[in-house]
Amino acid sequence: MGKETMTPRERVLTALEHREPDRVPISMTITIDAYNNLKKYMGIEIDEKPKVGRWTDVDIHPLVAEKYGLDVVRLGDPIAKGPKVEPTHPRALFADEWRCEWARVDRPDGGYYYEMVKHPLAEATKVSDLDGFPWPEPGDVLPETVEYFHKVRETTDLAIMTKTAEAVFELATYLNGHQKWYTDLAIRPEYCYAVMEHIAEVQAARDIVALNKIGKYVDVLRLSGEDMGTQEGPLISLKMFRQLVRPHLEKVWTAAKKTLTAHNPRGKIMLHSCGAVRIFMQDWADMGLDVLDPIQTTAKGMDTALIKQEVGDRLSFHGAIDIQWLLPHGTPEQVRQDVRKRIKDLGPGGGFIVSPTHNVQGDVPPENLIAMRDAVWEFGYYPLDL
C-alpha cells in the first residue's frame, strides 16, 4: 500500500477534474445480501437497518465504507415522494409514483428481485392520450434528510454521491412496456417525443428542488440509469437518439449541472448507461456530461483502452470491473489482474474511479471484493507504473 496524501473526497474530485490524485479512487454499489456477506466477512457489527431499494440495493453505512476503504459513499434518493399509489394488478406488491406496478420474484438461492407487471401507458398511442395522465409532482426534501447529508459531509471525508431524479428514456420504457416502446419509437415518434417531454419536465424540476436543498453537500450527482445498449450494440441508432431523446436528456442534465455547480462548483454529473454505448459518448460529452458509468467491458466494442483514447480527455469513468462473470465467478487473482488492466487503460492522467459495473449481487464472494480493493492499493498509486 502506497502513501496517501489526500482525503477520499479530494482524491475523487481531483480524479474527476482529469488530474492525477495520490491514487485511483474506489467506489461500489451493493445489494442487501452482498452487503451483509461483506460485513460478516470483515467482522463489522453495526446497528443499522438499511433501506432496501427497488433493485434490492442499499446505501453503505459511512463507517462500513471507511473500514472497507471506499472513497465514495452513496446516499439514497433524498426526494420525499407524493401520496402512496395502490396497485391494481393481482401479483403486484407495490406501485411506484409513476403508476408502474411491481411484483416480487423469489430466487432459488434465497434472494429476490422485483419485476414490472403493469405498464400504465400500455394502451396509449396518441399525444392526446397523455393529457389525463397523473404525472408526479416534483416533491421536496425533508429537513431530516438535509440534516443527514450535512452530518455525513461534516463527519466523514468521503465524497458524496446521490441521485435526485429518475430516468427519462428508460422510464418511458417502464410506462409503456419495452416491446411497445421500441415499436412506438419507429412508428409513433411524435407520441414518444411527447412522453419524454412530460417526464423530463418532472425530472428537471425534481433535480432543481433537491439540489437547492442539498447541492452543497453533493460531489457527484448520479443521473438515473438510461440504459441504451445491449451486449451486442446500442438499443437505438445515433440518429434516433439525436432526434428524439437528446433534447430531453439535455434539458434535464443542463438544469441539474447548473443547479449543482451553483452550490458546489466542483460537483460533477454522472450518467449510468449499461451495454455497448460507445457511439453515444461523444454526444454525451457535448451535452455536458462529466462522468460515465459503468463501462461494461463485456459488451461489444467497450474496449477500455480505446474508450480512454476517444473520449478520455472529456469524460471520466466510473466502473469497469465486470459484475457478470469476473466478480461472482473469477478467482481473487483474476480480479487482481483485471483491476490492473483497467487502471492501466483508464487511469493515466486521472479520470477513473474503480467500481463494479453494477450493483454487487449476493453471489459475489466477499474475497473478490477485497481483492478488487487490494489491487487498487497495489497498482493504483500515482505515478502509475504498469
N, C-alpha and C positions, 0 to 999 in steps of 0.2 A: 504494500500500500504506500503510495507516494505522499508527499507533503501537501496538505490542504491549506490554502491561503485565503479562501473565500467562504462566505456563508452560502448555504444552499440557494437562497434567493438571489444573491448576487451572481452565483455560478450560472443559474438558469437564465437570468436576464442578459448576462454577458454573452452566453452562447447564442441566444436568440437575436442579439444585435450583430451577429456574424463576426464576433471576436472570440479568440480562444481564452476560455477560463482556465482555472487551475486543472480541472479535469472535466470529462464529459458527464453531464448530469444524468440522473436516473429517475424514472417515473413509472407508475403502474396503476392500472385499474383492475379490480378484482371482484369476483363473486363471493357470496357468503360462505359456501363450502370451502373454497380455496383459502379464504381469509382465515377461517377457523383452523384449517390444517396448518397454515403458516404460523399462526400464533402458537399453536401447540408445539410445533417443531422447534420454535425458537424459545420456548419456555416463557412466553409472555402471558401473564394473567392480568386482565384489566377489566374493571367494572364498566361495561358498555352494552347497550342494546342497539346495534347498528340498524338503521332503516334499510330495508331491502327494496331496491328499485325494481322497475318493470322487467329488467333483464337479469334479475337476481344479483345485481351489483350492489356494493356497499362502499361507503366512504371509509377510508383507512384512518383510524384514530391517529392524531398527530404524534402521540407517544410511540405507537407501533411504527409509524413512518420513520421517526428518528432512529429507533433501535435497529430497524432493518437497514437504513441508510438511504432512504428516498430523499430527493431534493425537492420534490413537488408533492403537495397534498391537495387532493381534490375535495372540494366541499360541494354538497348537493345543491340542486336547483333551489335558489332562495325565494322564488316567487310563491306566494300563497295563492292556491287555485281557488276558483269560484265554487258555487254550491255543488255538492255531490250529484253525479248523474247515475240514475238507477239503470242497470242493464235489463234488456228485454229478451235476449237470446237464452234458451234453456240451459246451455252449457256455460254461459258467461259468468265469471266470478266477479268482474267489475267492468265498469265503463269509464273511459277517460273523459276529460272535459271536451274533447272533440267528437264525442259520441261513438268512438270506436269501442267495440266490446271484446273482452279478452277472457279466455278460458285457461285454466291451469292444466299442464300436461306433466304427469309424474314419470320420471325415467326409472328404468330398472335398477340403476345404481343408487337410488335414493334421492337424487337431485330432482329438480323440476325446472320448468320454464313456462312462459305464457305465450299463447298464440292467439291471433285475431280470429274471431268467429263471426263478426258482423261489421260491415263497412257502411257507414251512414249515407254515402253518396253512390251506393251501388246502382241505383236506378236513375241517377241524374245524367242527362245528356246535353242540356242546353244551358246557356249562361243564365237564363231566367230561372232555371231550377235552383239556383244558388241564393235567390233573393230571400227566401224564408228560412235559410239555414241558421241555426243559433251559433254564430261564430263566438268564440270565447272572448271575454274581456281581458285587458292586459294584466289585471291583478296587481298585487302590491307586495312589498317586502315587510314582514312583521318586525317590530322593534327588537324582539329577542333574536331574530336571525341576524340583524345588523350587529348586535352585540356579540354574537358568536364569531362572525367574521373578524370583528375588531379584536376579540380575545386571541384568536389564532394568529392574527397578524402581530400582536404585541408580545405574545408569549413564546413564539417559535421563530426560527429563521428560515422556515420553509417558504418556497414560492407557492402561492395560492392559485389553483385553477378552479374554475366553476363554469357552469352553463346556466344562462338566464332565460333562454328561449328554446324552442324546438325547431325542427326542420321545416323546410318549405317543400322542396321536390319530394323528399321521401315521405313526408306526412301526407302529401297528396295521394301517394300510392295506398296509404292506410285508409284514407277516407273513401277511396273508390274501389279498392281491390286491385291487386297487381295486374292481372290479365286485362281488366277493363281499362286501367290507367294507361298501359302501354299501347293498347289499341286506340284509345282516345287521342293520345299524342299524335298518332298518324292520321286519324280521320276527323278529329274534332279539336284542332289546335286552339280555336277561339275559346272553347269551353275550358281547356286545360290552362290557358293563359289566365282566364278569369279565376279559376280555383286558386292558382298560385298567388295571384294578386291579393285575394282575400287573406290567404294565410300569411303572406309577407307583411301585410298591414298589422296583423296581430303580433307577429314575432318582432318586428321593428319597435313597436310601441312597448312590448314587454322588455326588450333589452334596455331601452331608454329609461323606463321606470326603475328597473332593478339597478342599473349601473349608476344612476343618480343617487342611490342609497348606499351601495357597497363598492362602487368602482374604485375608490381609493385603496381598497384592500386587495384588489384582484390584479394578479400579474399576467395570467393567461386566461382569456375568455374562450371556452370551447364552444364553437358554433356547432349546433346539433348535427348529428350524423346525416350526411347527404350521400349515401352510398350510391355511386354512379358507375360502378364496374362489377363485372363478374370475374371469375377466374380467368376467362379467355379473352375478355375485351370489354369496352365500355358498353353501358346499357343503352345509351342513345348516341347519335352522331354529334360531332362538334358543331355542325350547322344547326341541328335542332337545339342543342344547348344554348347557342348564342341567340337564337330567335325566340325561344320560349322560356328558358329557365334563367339565363344570366341576368336579365333585367330585375328579376325579383330577388335573387340572391344578392345582387349588387346593392339593392335598396337596403336590405337588412344588414349586410356587412358594413356598409358605409355609416349607417346610423350607429351601429354597435361600436365601431372603431372610433368614431368621432366622440361619442359619449365616454367611452373608456379612457381614452387618452386625455380628455379634459380633466379627469380626476387622477389619473396615473399616467403621466407622459411616457413612461417606459412600458406600459401594458401592451400586450400582443393579442391578436385574434388567431385562433387555430381551428381549422376545418378537419372533421373526421369524414373520410370517404374511403371505403374499402374497395378492393378489387384492382383491376387493370385500368388505371385512370390517368396514365401519363399524358394522353392527348389533351387533357384539360388544364394541365399545370401552368402553362404559360398564361392562359386566360385568368386563372385564379390569382396569379401574381399580379397581373394587370388590374385586377379588381381590388387590390389592397390586402390580400391575404398575407399573413406573416409566417404561419406555421402549418404544415400539412401532416396529418396523422391518418393512417398508421404505417404507410409504406409496406403494403402487403407483398412481401418478397416472393411468395409462392404464386402470385398472379402473373399472367403473361406480360412480358415487357417491363416488369417492375425491377429492373436491374439497378441496384443502389449506386454503383459507380457511375452509370450513365445518367441517372436522375440528378446526382450531385453536379455532374458536368453541365447538364442542360439548364437547370434552374437553381442550383445551389447558391448562386450569388444573390438571389431574390427571395427564395423560400428557405426556411429552416424546417427540420424534420424531427418528428416525434414518433418513435416506434421501431419498426424494422426487425424485431425479434419474433420469429414465427410462432404463432399460437396453435396452428393447425396440426403440425407434426412434431416440430422440434421440442417445444417445452413439455407437451404431455408424453411424448414417446422417446425422445432422444436421451442420450446419456449426459451427465454433467460435463464431460469432456467435449461432446458435440456442441453443447450450449456454449461452452467457453470459446471454442474455435469460431462459432458463428458470430458471437459478440465481437470478437477480434476483427472479423471481416467487415462487419457493419461499421465499426469505429474507423477502420482504415478507409472505407469508401466514403462515409458521410461526415466524419469528424474533422478533417483538416479545415482550418480557418473558423472553427466553431460551427454553429448552426445545426447541432444534433443533440437530441435527448434520447438516450436508450430507454426503450419501453417495450413490453409485449405488444403485438399488433392488434390485440383486442382485450376484452375483459378476461382475466385469468380464470379458467374453469376449474371445477373440483377435481378433474383428472390430472391436473398438473402436479407432479411431486414437489413438495417444498424444497427438496435438494436442488432442483433445477432453477428455482427462483434465487436461491442462494448462489448457485453457480453463475447466474446472469450478473448478479451484483458483484461477485468476486472478480469476474472477468473485466468488469468496468474498472475496478480498483487495480487490476493488474495491467490493463492495456490503455486505460483512458486518460492517463495524466499527460498534460502538455509540457513540453513539445512531444507530440506523438512520435514513437519510434517503432514503426510496424513494417 
